[in-house]
Amino acid sequence: MSPKPDRVTAMKNIIKQVKQELPLKDPQHFVCGPEGGCIGCPKKLLEIVDSEISYWESAIVNGEIPLFGDISRFSKLCKNVKRGLIRNGVFKK
C-alpha cells in the first residue's frame, strides 16, 4: 500500500490533472457559450479555475502549505466548472 501524498503534493497532483482535462489555454473556449444560451458563463468559469491555479502555484513556490479544506474547495470548484462546461456543450465528457 502506497503512502498518501502530503498536502503540497496532493494540490500539485490536482493542478496537473486539471491542466490536462480542462481547456484552460485553448482560446476557442474562452468565449460565451454556443448560441448565447449559457448556463453559467464558460469564459468566467475557466478564468476562475485559471486564477486559482495561478494562485496555488505561486503560493506553493513561496512555501505556503495548503490546508485540507483548501484542497477540498479547489477540487470541488474544478468538478463544478467541468460540469458547467459540459452542460453548456463547450466540453465533452
URDA-V53124 format. One record per run of one state. SS is the DSSP state (@ for helix, = for strand, . for the rest). FROM is the first residue (numbers start at 1). TO is the last residue. If there is no record, write none. Layout:
ss=SS from=FROM to=TO
ss=SS from=FROM to=TO
//
This chain:
ss=. from=1 to=6
ss=@ from=7 to=21
ss=. from=22 to=26
ss=@ from=27 to=29
ss=. from=30 to=33
ss=@ from=34 to=36
ss=. from=37 to=41
ss=@ from=42 to=61
ss=. from=62 to=67
ss=@ from=68 to=87
ss=. from=88 to=93
//
